[in-house]
Amino acid sequence: MKKTPKVCVVIPAKNSGKFLRATLESLKRQSLTPQLIVVVDDGSKDETSEVAEKSGAKVIKLPDVGYYATGTPHLAEVINFGLKEGLKHNPDYIMIAGSDDIFPKSYIEEIIKRMEKTNTAIASGYVANEPWSPEVPRGGGRIIKTEYIKKIGLYPLNYGWETYCLIKARSLGLKTRVFPLPFYSQRPTSRNPTKNYYLGKGMKALGYCPEFAAARFLLHFLKNKKSAVLMLKGYLSEVRKYEDIVRYTRLIQRKKIIQYILKPHTLLNRLKSLLFTP
């Protein structure tokens, strides 16, 4: 008889008290119940920790660093505290959830079933009413095989760390997927100018080839000039590169450029996705 997979959930949270309760309730109602939910409170000033504790989650409290960590290496460090705690319980999978995400009852069970059927290392569903790419699992809603985490270690403390884990997996011949299973966010995903600066730094760290980076700047410039300029500023800044994946990153990006040249309708669809997303 096949054993039931063991799952731990890690939730990084900062001042998320009014959203976190619904997130935790959706996780507690899962058809495949997590054996542990860890909330890493990144110096919240509100009731985030209290809400998590009342819901039965394990809470790790960190000091306030004075800023929101989204897009920075600090968020990787926050998540790593949760990963370390989760790994103590020897789960088969670890899920990273956003503090404002709400998941349908069968989300974890269905994602894991499909991961096992397709031999996938990292997967997620997609946020309803937001664009998504079939090979780029979201940070929130992401489920990772524990054996893969043990193979590459915890999240690296550098810019572009979420994408690094995906590219590294593919460079090792492992699969990353987004399955057509929607979940919901209590706050629409946004990308303010500061996030685009961090995105540029991440592109530099990941070793984006100049042609691919230039195309991305142009597309963002057509949509938001200020954000594009900050992305370029981040890309031109001094950042430590992930030397173990730079060659692979450039290889897959140049293959994609050739694909766009041979199949222009693919590029057109990508343009529509970028230009008409709020």
C-alpha positions as CSV (number, residue, x, y, z in Angstrom):
1,M,0.0,0.0,0.0
2,K,1.4,3.4,-1.0
3,K,2.2,5.6,1.9
4,T,0.6,9.1,2.3
5,P,3.2,11.8,1.6
6,K,4.2,13.9,4.5
7,V,4.1,17.7,3.9
8,C,5.3,20.7,5.9
9,V,4.2,24.2,5.0
10,V,6.4,27.3,5.5
11,I,4.8,30.8,5.4
12,P,7.0,33.9,5.6
13,A,4.8,36.7,7.0
14,K,5.2,40.4,7.9
15,N,2.2,42.5,9.2
16,S,-0.2,39.9,7.6
17,G,-2.5,39.4,10.6
18,K,-5.7,40.4,8.7
19,F,-4.9,38.0,5.8
20,L,-3.2,35.1,7.6
21,R,-6.2,33.6,9.3
22,A,-7.9,32.7,6.0
23,T,-4.7,31.3,4.6
24,L,-4.2,29.0,7.6
25,E,-7.8,27.9,7.6
26,S,-7.5,26.9,3.9
27,L,-4.4,24.9,4.7
28,K,-5.9,23.2,7.7
29,R,-8.9,22.1,5.5
30,Q,-6.7,20.4,2.9
31,S,-7.6,16.8,1.9
32,L,-3.9,16.0,2.4
33,T,-3.3,17.6,5.8
34,P,0.1,19.2,6.5
35,Q,1.9,17.6,9.4
36,L,3.3,21.0,10.3
37,I,2.7,24.6,9.4
38,V,5.6,27.0,10.2
39,V,4.9,30.8,10.2
40,V,8.1,32.8,10.2
41,D,7.2,36.2,11.5
42,D,9.6,38.8,10.0
43,G,9.3,41.4,12.7
44,S,5.6,42.1,12.4
45,K,4.1,45.1,14.3
46,D,0.6,43.6,14.2
47,E,-1.1,40.4,15.4
48,T,0.6,38.1,12.8
49,S,2.2,35.9,15.5
50,E,-0.9,35.7,17.6
51,V,-3.1,34.7,14.7
52,A,-0.7,32.0,13.7
53,E,-0.4,30.6,17.3
54,K,-4.2,30.5,17.7
55,S,-4.4,28.5,14.5
56,G,-2.0,25.9,15.8
57,A,1.0,26.9,13.6
58,K,4.6,26.8,14.8
59,V,5.8,30.4,15.0
60,I,9.4,31.6,14.6
61,K,9.7,35.2,15.5
62,L,12.5,37.3,13.9
63,P,13.5,40.9,14.7
64,D,12.3,43.7,12.5
65,V,14.9,44.6,9.8
66,G,13.0,47.8,9.0
67,Y,11.8,47.0,5.5
68,Y,9.6,44.5,3.6
69,A,11.8,41.7,2.3
70,T,10.1,41.0,-1.0
71,G,12.6,40.6,-3.8
72,T,15.6,40.8,-1.5
73,P,18.0,38.1,-0.2
74,H,16.5,38.7,3.3
75,L,13.3,36.9,2.3
76,A,15.3,33.9,1.3
77,E,16.8,34.0,4.8
78,V,13.4,34.3,6.4
79,I,12.1,31.2,4.4
80,N,15.3,29.3,5.3
81,F,14.4,29.5,9.0
82,G,11.1,27.8,8.2
83,L,12.8,25.2,5.9
84,K,15.2,24.3,8.7
85,E,12.3,23.7,11.1
86,G,10.3,21.8,8.6
87,L,13.2,19.5,7.6
88,K,13.5,18.4,11.2
89,H,10.2,16.5,10.7
90,N,11.5,14.5,7.7
91,P,8.7,15.5,5.3
92,D,8.5,14.2,1.7
93,Y,7.5,17.7,0.4
94,I,7.8,21.2,1.7
95,M,5.3,23.9,0.5
96,I,6.0,27.6,0.5
97,A,2.8,29.6,0.9
98,G,2.2,33.3,0.8
99,S,0.6,34.8,3.9
100,D,-2.4,36.0,1.9
101,D,-3.0,32.9,-0.3
102,I,-6.1,30.8,-0.1
103,F,-6.0,27.3,-1.4
104,P,-8.8,25.0,-2.5
105,K,-9.3,21.9,-0.5
106,S,-7.5,19.4,-2.8
107,Y,-4.6,21.8,-3.7
108,I,-1.7,20.0,-1.9
109,E,-3.0,16.5,-2.7
110,E,-3.5,17.3,-6.4
111,I,-0.2,19.0,-6.9
112,I,1.7,16.1,-5.3
113,K,-0.2,13.5,-7.3
114,R,0.8,15.3,-10.5
115,M,4.4,15.8,-9.3
116,E,4.7,12.1,-8.6
117,K,3.1,11.1,-11.9
118,T,5.4,13.4,-13.9
119,N,8.5,13.0,-11.7
120,T,8.6,16.8,-11.1
121,A,10.9,18.4,-8.5
122,I,9.2,21.8,-8.0
123,A,5.6,22.7,-8.9
124,S,2.8,25.0,-8.1
125,G,-0.7,26.0,-9.3
126,Y,-1.5,29.5,-10.5
127,V,-3.2,32.5,-9.0
128,A,-6.7,32.9,-10.5
129,N,-7.0,35.8,-12.9
130,E,-3.2,36.3,-13.1
131,P,-0.9,35.3,-16.0
132,W,1.3,32.2,-15.6
133,S,4.0,30.3,-17.4
134,P,3.9,26.4,-17.6
135,E,7.5,26.0,-16.4
136,V,7.8,28.8,-13.8
137,P,6.2,27.8,-10.4
138,R,5.2,30.7,-8.2
139,G,7.0,31.4,-5.0
140,G,3.8,31.2,-3.0
141,G,2.0,28.0,-3.6
142,R,5.3,26.3,-4.5
143,I,5.7,22.6,-3.5
144,I,9.3,21.2,-3.5
145,K,10.5,17.6,-3.1
146,T,12.5,17.4,0.1
147,E,15.2,15.3,-1.7
148,Y,15.8,18.2,-4.1
149,I,16.2,20.7,-1.2
150,K,18.7,18.3,0.4
151,K,20.5,18.1,-3.0
152,I,21.1,21.8,-3.5
153,G,20.7,23.1,0.1
154,L,18.6,25.9,1.3
155,Y,17.6,29.0,-0.7
156,P,20.8,31.0,-1.6
157,L,21.2,34.4,0.1
158,N,21.4,36.4,-3.2
159,Y,19.2,38.2,-5.6
160,G,17.1,36.1,-7.9
161,W,17.1,33.2,-5.4
162,E,13.6,32.0,-6.3
163,T,14.4,31.7,-10.0
164,Y,17.8,30.2,-9.2
165,C,16.2,27.2,-7.6
166,L,14.2,26.6,-10.8
167,I,17.1,27.0,-13.2
168,K,19.3,24.9,-11.0
169,A,16.8,22.1,-11.0
170,R,16.5,22.2,-14.8
171,S,20.3,22.2,-15.2
172,L,20.3,19.0,-13.2
173,G,17.7,17.4,-15.6
174,L,14.8,17.9,-13.1
175,K,11.4,19.1,-14.0
176,T,9.6,22.3,-12.8
177,R,6.0,22.8,-13.7
178,V,2.9,24.9,-13.1
179,F,-0.2,22.7,-13.1
180,P,-3.6,24.2,-14.1
181,L,-4.9,24.3,-10.6
182,P,-6.0,27.8,-9.5
183,F,-5.7,29.2,-6.0
184,Y,-6.5,32.7,-4.8
185,S,-4.7,35.7,-3.4
186,Q,-6.4,38.2,-1.0
187,R,-4.1,40.9,-2.5
188,P,-3.4,41.1,-6.2
189,T,0.2,40.6,-7.2
190,S,1.9,43.9,-7.9
191,R,5.3,45.0,-9.0
192,N,6.3,48.4,-7.8
193,P,9.4,50.2,-9.0
194,T,11.5,49.0,-6.1
195,K,10.6,45.3,-6.9
196,N,11.8,46.0,-10.5
197,Y,15.1,47.2,-9.2
198,Y,15.5,44.0,-7.3
199,L,14.4,42.0,-10.4
200,G,17.2,43.7,-12.4
201,K,19.7,42.7,-9.8
202,G,18.3,39.1,-9.9
203,M,18.7,39.1,-13.7
204,K,22.4,40.1,-13.3
205,A,23.0,37.4,-10.6
206,L,21.4,34.7,-12.7
207,G,23.6,35.6,-15.7
208,Y,20.9,36.8,-18.2
209,C,22.4,37.0,-21.7
210,P,22.5,40.7,-22.9
211,E,20.0,40.1,-25.8
212,F,17.4,38.5,-23.4
213,A,17.9,41.2,-20.8
214,A,17.6,44.0,-23.4
215,A,14.3,42.6,-24.7
216,R,12.9,42.5,-21.2
217,F,13.9,46.1,-20.5
218,L,12.2,47.2,-23.7
219,L,9.0,45.4,-22.9
220,H,8.9,47.0,-19.4
221,F,9.8,50.4,-20.9
222,L,6.7,50.2,-23.1
223,K,4.6,49.6,-20.1
224,N,6.2,51.6,-17.3
225,K,9.3,53.8,-18.1
226,K,10.2,54.4,-14.4
227,S,10.1,50.7,-13.6
228,A,12.2,49.8,-16.6
229,V,14.8,52.4,-15.7
230,L,15.1,51.0,-12.2
231,M,15.3,47.4,-13.6
232,L,18.2,48.5,-15.8
233,K,19.8,50.2,-12.9
234,G,19.6,47.0,-10.9
235,Y,21.0,45.0,-13.8
236,L,24.0,47.3,-14.1
237,S,24.8,47.2,-10.4
238,E,27.4,45.0,-8.7
239,V,25.9,41.7,-7.9
240,R,27.4,38.3,-7.1
241,K,26.7,35.9,-9.9
242,Y,25.5,32.3,-9.6
243,E,28.5,30.8,-11.4
244,D,27.1,27.3,-11.4
245,I,24.2,28.2,-13.7
246,V,25.3,31.2,-15.8
247,R,26.2,29.1,-18.8
248,Y,23.0,27.1,-18.6
249,T,20.9,30.3,-18.2
250,R,22.4,31.8,-21.3
251,L,21.9,28.6,-23.3
252,I,18.2,28.3,-22.5
253,Q,17.6,32.0,-23.1
254,R,19.3,31.9,-26.5
255,K,17.3,28.9,-27.5
256,K,14.1,30.8,-26.5
257,I,15.2,33.8,-28.7
258,I,15.5,31.4,-31.6
259,Q,12.1,30.0,-30.8
260,Y,10.6,33.5,-30.9
261,I,12.2,34.1,-34.3
262,L,10.9,30.9,-35.7
263,K,7.5,31.2,-34.1
264,P,6.6,34.9,-33.9
265,H,3.1,34.1,-32.6
266,T,4.7,32.8,-29.4
267,L,6.4,36.2,-29.0
268,L,3.2,38.0,-29.7
269,N,1.4,36.1,-27.0
270,R,4.2,36.9,-24.5
271,L,4.0,40.6,-25.5
272,K,0.3,40.6,-24.8
273,S,0.8,39.0,-21.4
274,L,3.4,41.5,-20.3
275,L,1.8,44.7,-21.8
276,F,-1.8,44.0,-20.7
277,T,-1.2,42.7,-17.2
278,P,-2.1,45.2,-14.4
